[in-house]
Amino acid sequence: MNNPAFKILVAEDDATTQLLIGSILSKWNYEVVYASDGDEAWKILTSTDPPRLLLLDWEMPGIKGIEICRRIRKSPESDSSYIILLTVHDKKEDVVRGLDAGANDYISKPFDNNELRARIHVGHRFIELQASLAQKITELQNAIEHIQTLQGIIPICMHCHKIRDDKDDWKKLEEYVENHSEARFSHGLCPECYEKHYPAFAKQSKLEKQQKQLLQHQPQKAKL
């Protein structure tokens, strides 16, 4: 849970409550960013590299905490934020209203330190999992973009077997395949080409093969 680089925004207009929460979070090795009203909180959240774990007072001056929730959830990056509302509203309908506005969780005032720690831990873990998932998606997209596939109708010369690419250039078969897939070629000789281009070696290999087969069968004939 302890992460010195992990930032948390504490947006609370009551100086005593703000100091208390900040002191607790600092002991848990969090970097605390303070805001004394909603306008200041929104300015921080719209700056470069804002905190992703937010403790927002519902009823602070300026922009209310619940309104900040609504604004954040309209952002394309809203899923990367975890919002906990600090509130004296503990009625069921108030809780539902806060969650509907986009809050992930809430803490009723006055709060218990253990409860705060548990809810912060959930938020921290949520953001870490979101970051890990985003990284995996990026890696997958990069892998997909890296993989080149051969598909559709490929024009190929019926004599020399060169392939015409999308720039109307004719390329060797192996060059074309290597440029459009992850395949790599290892050259060899098929039996037909071996006999055609190297007849003497092919004849010698065939004789050696026949002799080897005769030697293998001789012991069997002797026994009979």
Kinemage of the C-alpha trace (Angstrom):
@kinemage 1
@onewidth
@group {chain A} dominant
@subgroup {mainchain}
@vectorlist {calphas} color= white
{ca met a 1} P 0.000 0.000 0.000
{ca asn a 2} L 2.856 2.414 0.751
{ca asn a 3} L 4.031 4.269 -2.332
{ca pro a 4} L 5.909 7.583 -1.926
{ca ala a 5} L 5.141 8.592 -5.525
{ca phe a 6} L 1.405 7.960 -5.290
{ca lys a 7} L -0.538 11.227 -5.082
{ca ile a 8} L -3.905 11.792 -3.407
{ca leu a 9} L -5.975 14.951 -3.679
{ca val a 10} L -7.645 16.044 -0.442
{ca ala a 11} L -10.263 18.679 -1.289
{ca glu a 12} L -11.719 19.835 2.054
{ca asp a 13} L -12.645 23.368 3.182
{ca asp a 14} L -12.473 22.579 6.905
{ca ala a 15} L -8.841 23.224 7.883
{ca thr a 16} L -8.923 20.825 10.841
{ca thr a 17} L -10.319 17.941 8.809
{ca gln a 18} L -7.905 18.671 5.967
{ca leu a 19} L -4.927 18.672 8.328
{ca leu a 20} L -6.083 15.466 10.024
{ca ile a 21} L -6.546 13.559 6.764
{ca gly a 22} L -3.292 14.887 5.343
{ca ser a 23} L -1.371 13.851 8.438
{ca ile a 24} L -2.804 10.326 8.286
{ca leu a 25} L -2.081 9.903 4.577
{ca ser a 26} L 1.461 11.230 4.985
{ca lys a 27} L 2.138 8.609 7.651
{ca trp a 28} L 1.102 6.012 5.083
{ca asn a 29} L 3.713 7.488 2.714
{ca tyr a 30} L 1.303 9.114 0.276
{ca glu a 31} L 2.015 12.434 -1.402
{ca val a 32} L -0.893 14.693 -0.429
{ca val a 33} L -2.131 17.509 -2.672
{ca tyr a 34} L -4.455 19.944 -0.885
{ca ala a 35} L -7.394 22.033 -2.105
{ca ser a 36} L -9.491 24.268 0.167
{ca asp a 37} L -12.462 24.623 -2.195
{ca gly a 38} L -13.959 23.135 -5.336
{ca asp a 39} L -12.491 25.711 -7.700
{ca glu a 40} L -8.976 25.019 -6.476
{ca ala a 41} L -9.600 21.272 -6.688
{ca trp a 42} L -10.826 21.537 -10.285
{ca lys a 43} L -7.783 23.615 -11.237
{ca ile a 44} L -5.521 20.875 -9.868
{ca leu a 45} L -7.475 18.144 -11.631
{ca thr a 46} L -7.238 19.898 -14.999
{ca ser a 47} L -3.485 20.483 -14.694
{ca thr a 48} L -0.677 18.257 -15.966
{ca asp a 49} L -0.348 14.894 -14.184
{ca pro a 50} L -3.178 15.348 -11.633
{ca pro a 51} L -3.771 12.937 -8.730
{ca arg a 52} L -5.943 9.946 -9.628
{ca leu a 53} L -7.161 9.113 -6.140
{ca leu a 54} L -9.456 11.872 -4.907
{ca leu a 55} L -10.996 12.632 -1.517
{ca leu a 56} L -13.648 15.264 -2.239
{ca asp a 57} L -15.790 17.082 0.296
{ca trp a 58} L -19.399 17.043 -0.892
{ca glu a 59} L -20.321 20.482 0.462
{ca met a 60} L -17.175 22.588 -0.027
{ca pro a 61} L -17.317 26.184 -1.355
{ca gly a 62} L -17.073 26.821 -5.087
{ca ile a 63} L -17.684 23.711 -7.149
{ca lys a 64} L -19.336 21.053 -5.003
{ca gly a 65} L -17.666 17.673 -4.699
{ca ile a 66} L -20.600 15.956 -6.359
{ca glu a 67} L -20.385 18.358 -9.322
{ca ile a 68} L -16.659 17.623 -9.699
{ca cys a 69} L -17.609 13.948 -9.902
{ca arg a 70} L -19.971 14.681 -12.789
{ca arg a 71} L -17.360 16.750 -14.629
{ca ile a 72} L -14.671 14.099 -14.234
{ca arg a 73} L -16.927 11.346 -15.538
{ca lys a 74} L -17.512 13.328 -18.724
{ca ser a 75} L -13.777 13.224 -19.443
{ca pro a 76} L -12.323 10.558 -21.786
{ca glu a 77} L -9.853 9.607 -19.024
{ca ser a 78} L -12.484 9.357 -16.288
{ca asp a 79} L -11.920 5.630 -15.765
{ca ser a 80} L -8.410 6.301 -14.475
{ca ser a 81} L -9.696 8.270 -11.452
{ca tyr a 82} L -11.023 6.864 -8.195
{ca ile a 83} L -13.288 9.252 -6.287
{ca ile a 84} L -14.217 9.042 -2.603
{ca leu a 85} L -16.779 11.565 -1.380
{ca leu a 86} L -16.424 12.959 2.157
{ca thr a 87} L -19.913 13.725 3.368
{ca val a 88} L -22.246 14.198 6.304
{ca his a 89} L -25.038 12.911 4.050
{ca asp a 90} L -25.481 9.328 5.099
{ca lys a 91} L -29.074 8.716 4.010
{ca lys a 92} L -29.565 5.989 1.426
{ca glu a 93} L -30.901 8.384 -1.219
{ca asp a 94} L -27.907 10.710 -0.704
{ca val a 95} L -25.454 7.850 -1.091
{ca val a 96} L -27.197 6.746 -4.300
{ca arg a 97} L -27.079 10.313 -5.620
{ca gly a 98} L -23.342 10.515 -4.988
{ca leu a 99} L -22.659 7.185 -6.667
{ca asp a 100} L -24.861 8.141 -9.620
{ca ala a 101} L -22.803 11.320 -10.014
{ca gly a 102} L -19.694 9.195 -10.534
{ca ala a 103} L -18.206 8.623 -7.089
{ca asn a 104} L -16.645 5.209 -6.535
{ca asp a 105} L -17.064 5.294 -2.760
{ca tyr a 106} L -17.924 7.567 0.143
{ca ile a 107} L -16.895 8.139 3.749
{ca ser a 108} L -19.284 9.638 6.286
{ca lys a 109} L -18.027 12.313 8.679
{ca pro a 110} L -16.769 11.854 11.315
{ca phe a 111} L -14.744 8.958 9.906
{ca asp a 112} L -12.780 6.127 11.477
{ca asn a 113} L -9.071 5.889 10.629
{ca asn a 114} L -9.264 2.180 9.886
{ca glu a 115} L -12.206 2.716 7.571
{ca leu a 116} L -10.304 5.486 5.784
{ca arg a 117} L -7.267 3.241 5.395
{ca ala a 118} L -9.372 0.392 3.984
{ca arg a 119} L -11.153 2.608 1.443
{ca ile a 120} L -7.904 4.288 0.386
{ca his a 121} L -6.360 0.856 -0.080
{ca val a 122} L -9.231 -0.198 -2.374
{ca gly a 123} L -8.868 2.991 -4.420
{ca his a 124} L -5.102 2.615 -4.682
{ca arg a 125} L -5.413 -0.982 -5.823
{ca phe a 126} L -8.097 -0.025 -8.363
{ca ile a 127} L -5.854 2.609 -9.971
{ca glu a 128} L -2.897 0.218 -10.110
{ca leu a 129} L -5.024 -2.413 -11.836
{ca gln a 130} L -6.350 0.186 -14.296
{ca ala a 131} L -2.791 1.268 -15.126
{ca ser a 132} L -1.689 -2.349 -15.570
{ca leu a 133} L -4.659 -3.075 -17.837
{ca ala a 134} L -3.968 0.029 -19.931
{ca gln a 135} L -0.344 -1.049 -20.337
{ca lys a 136} L -1.392 -4.551 -21.426
{ca ile a 137} L -3.828 -3.093 -23.972
{ca thr a 138} L -1.085 -0.846 -25.366
{ca glu a 139} L 1.309 -3.791 -25.626
{ca leu a 140} L -1.363 -5.858 -27.375
{ca gln a 141} L -2.112 -3.063 -29.857
{ca asn a 142} L 1.589 -2.678 -30.605
{ca ala a 143} L 1.884 -6.423 -31.142
{ca ile a 144} L -1.099 -6.437 -33.500
{ca glu a 145} L 0.352 -3.542 -35.469
{ca his a 146} L 3.689 -5.336 -35.647
{ca ile a 147} L 2.240 -8.543 -37.028
{ca gln a 148} L 1.872 -8.412 -40.791
{ca thr a 149} L -0.349 -10.981 -42.496
{ca leu a 150} L -0.753 -12.245 -46.050
{ca gln a 151} L -4.323 -12.213 -47.267
{ca gly a 152} L -6.400 -11.747 -50.402
{ca ile a 153} L -5.350 -12.461 -54.000
{ca ile a 154} L -1.590 -12.179 -54.619
{ca pro a 155} L -0.451 -11.737 -58.271
{ca ile a 156} L 2.355 -14.225 -59.012
{ca cys a 157} L 4.276 -14.852 -62.240
{ca met a 158} L 3.457 -18.301 -63.630
{ca his a 159} L 7.045 -18.821 -64.822
{ca cys a 160} L 9.541 -17.231 -62.422
{ca his a 161} L 7.116 -17.069 -59.441
{ca lys a 162} L 7.897 -13.433 -58.648
{ca ile a 163} L 5.109 -11.565 -56.830
{ca arg a 164} L 3.741 -8.131 -57.704
{ca asp a 165} L 3.398 -5.889 -54.643
{ca asp a 166} L 1.033 -2.973 -54.042
{ca lys a 167} L 3.558 -0.584 -55.666
{ca asp a 168} L 3.435 -2.631 -58.888
{ca asp a 169} L 7.006 -3.901 -58.355
{ca trp a 170} L 7.862 -7.535 -58.951
{ca lys a 171} L 9.771 -9.157 -56.100
{ca lys a 172} L 11.140 -12.599 -55.393
{ca leu a 173} L 8.733 -14.865 -53.552
{ca glu a 174} L 10.875 -15.140 -50.420
{ca glu a 175} L 11.484 -11.365 -50.299
{ca tyr a 176} L 7.779 -10.639 -50.535
{ca val a 177} L 6.813 -13.153 -47.841
{ca glu a 178} L 9.518 -11.933 -45.443
{ca asn a 179} L 8.355 -8.318 -45.875
{ca his a 180} L 4.695 -9.178 -45.255
{ca ser a 181} L 4.891 -11.762 -42.494
{ca glu a 182} L 7.001 -12.994 -39.597
{ca ala a 183} L 8.239 -15.945 -41.693
{ca arg a 184} L 11.936 -16.395 -42.474
{ca phe a 185} L 13.371 -18.680 -45.186
{ca ser a 186} L 15.982 -21.413 -44.905
{ca his a 187} L 17.084 -22.572 -48.368
{ca gly a 188} L 17.483 -26.184 -49.396
{ca leu a 189} L 16.999 -28.482 -52.414
{ca cys a 190} L 14.001 -30.614 -53.263
{ca pro a 191} L 14.763 -34.047 -54.878
{ca glu a 192} L 13.647 -32.931 -58.363
{ca cys a 193} L 15.904 -29.828 -58.382
{ca tyr a 194} L 18.787 -31.850 -56.935
{ca glu a 195} L 18.648 -34.297 -59.863
{ca lys a 196} L 18.156 -31.527 -62.406
{ca his a 197} L 20.931 -29.170 -61.331
{ca tyr a 198} L 23.387 -31.615 -59.753
{ca pro a 199} L 22.880 -34.879 -61.717
{ca ala a 200} L 26.303 -36.364 -60.918
{ca phe a 201} L 25.903 -35.868 -57.178
{ca ala a 202} L 22.304 -37.071 -57.352
{ca lys a 203} L 23.369 -40.254 -59.183
{ca gln a 204} L 26.137 -40.896 -56.681
{ca ser a 205} L 23.768 -40.368 -53.739
{ca lys a 206} L 21.265 -42.752 -55.280
{ca leu a 207} L 23.924 -45.454 -55.757
{ca glu a 208} L 25.129 -45.049 -52.188
{ca lys a 209} L 21.554 -45.322 -50.947
{ca gln a 210} L 20.997 -48.521 -52.966
{ca gln a 211} L 24.234 -50.048 -51.668
{ca lys a 212} L 23.278 -49.231 -48.110
{ca gln a 213} L 19.905 -50.923 -48.577
{ca leu a 214} L 21.578 -54.048 -50.024
{ca leu a 215} L 23.940 -54.250 -47.066
{ca gln a 216} L 21.024 -54.018 -44.674
{ca his a 217} L 19.241 -56.941 -46.359
{ca gln a 218} L 22.257 -59.259 -46.829
{ca pro a 219} L 22.290 -60.673 -43.263
{ca gln a 220} L 18.643 -61.553 -43.569
{ca lys a 221} L 19.223 -63.524 -46.816
{ca ala a 222} L 22.169 -65.412 -45.275
{ca lys a 223} L 20.031 -66.663 -42.417
{ca leu a 224} L 17.422 -67.978 -44.856
